[in-house]
Amino acid sequence: MSRPGVRQFLRYATRFAGWRAYLRAPGDGRLRPQIPAAALLRALLGTRVLRGASFRAVEAWVRSPARRALGVRGAFGDDTLAYFTERLDPGRLRRATGGVVRQAKRNKAFQASRRIGLALDGTGAGRSREQRCAGCRPVRNAKREIVGHHHKLVLVSVVGTAVSLPFDVEPYGPGDSEYAGGQRLLRRAVTTLGPRFADYVVVDGEFATAPFLHTVGDLGLHVVARLKGNLPELAQAAQRRFAAAPPAQTFRDGRDWVEIWDADDFDPWETLRWATVRVIRYRQHKPDGTVVEAYWLTDFSPTQAGSHAIYHMAKSRWEIENQGFNDAKNRYGLPTSATITRPVCWSPGCSLR
């Protein structure tokens, strides 16, 4: 039995009504298009499936006999793709990917998981010596000198299930921040997926602020956030409490031995409108003797989620690193900020690609 190829994959993708509608009407902003938008999108998607990481790779495919496998009749160059993608409406793509994620839930892709999470995190992409577009942010050295420019974005992904699904990004330029971009992205994600799609949001410590935690609660979700030095009084109180107490629970996680401390009666800081704050601490002992320790805060009560469940929700944050950023940069061509050897600017509207 032969394995399915790119043509079969693209045919399968059109079974999703939202994606099929997007391929037909992606919000093409070209004034007088000569090549149908559907052909360009099929070439882009098919080349990404084949791990082609650039417009030049797409051009090479459509100028070769393999063009037939993509279902594309005519050849075109990378400049055509640049002109096309710069003028696409990102809102339509967001609605299409959100529709696919909702369909995955309806098709019971997450049924083995008791809770569905949304993880948010930021990364950098691209690098150039000069500012090439309005979205380029300066890169500074230890002396605060500008040594280049790059792009920054926040990604949101479905986590805590058997399938990790990154589905939207929010770029942020000079004068903006990952924190503000993350709040915009979360509101849009919940609007796209629906208020009852997910159960919790998991984030790193920089999002553990009262406004962000209130935003999560207002959207009808619980939060699991890393507790770090940006909340010194709470962090120190948790360290003192747990240092003098035995773990509340111990268990095996694969080959690792895990100890958990859990208390739900810590005082909130002044601007947080929670009645109390629940904090867990885990110490993960690995077979080589390494110990990983972390503190997390949450508004889940012990009756809503036990220590073991909070531990796994906290660990689900790493999915956005491994199945989000790592896959995007190592497999699908998202340029990194640190390893670019030639000037490149990652932005739909930037002239330097």
C-alpha angles and dihedrals in degrees: 000000000000121000118247115263135207093281091055091047093051091047090052091049091058090062087080106086095212094049092045090053091049093053089053096045112016096160096267107195097189114124100216108010117195097183118052115251091230091061092051092047092049090051092049094047095043093049091050089052087054089050095250105160106194146040087253089060090053090049091051092051096049091047092053133071087260087077088090091062089059092051091239118137104191134046124238139172136248091257089063090054092048092051091046099047094045088062101042119117106242091199092069092051090050091052091048095050090044089053091053091051092049090048090052089058092047088051088055096246088147099039093114090062123079093204133029118212137196117214123198126194140148136234142171126247134189130003137223135166094230133042105263103177142004091269096058112113122202119252112216132196127220090282090055090248117146108247099168146326135259142162128260129203142170120228129203122202138177106246140169093058135090089265125053111207120186104195114163143025135198117205119208126196137192113325091022130091144213088246094056093040090051092055092050090048094049093051091049093046093052091046090051098045099033131251094272099046097093135031104205146010120225120199143161124261098272089069092053094103129121096248093052094044089049090050090054091049093047088055090056097252136119121233135222110190133175113252112221140151094295086081098044099167094051093042093051093046091052092047092052094046097048096040089065097044136070118244116278092220141007128195145150121265103189105299093342127096113221130198120191132195116194134183129162102190105078116133116253118237118255100272097040113099095203117116091225137352124235116214129187128191122196131190112198113198113202126203092252091058096259115141121206115197128184140162123217134183126209144169093222109115118225089252091054096047130004127221092266092053093048089051091056092045089052091049091051088073089077090065090075089056097046104032094027117038099015094050093043093052101036100036111020107038106256100153117234124228096229106043104045108124096186131039111278132161119204106213134108090231099041120106096212110074 
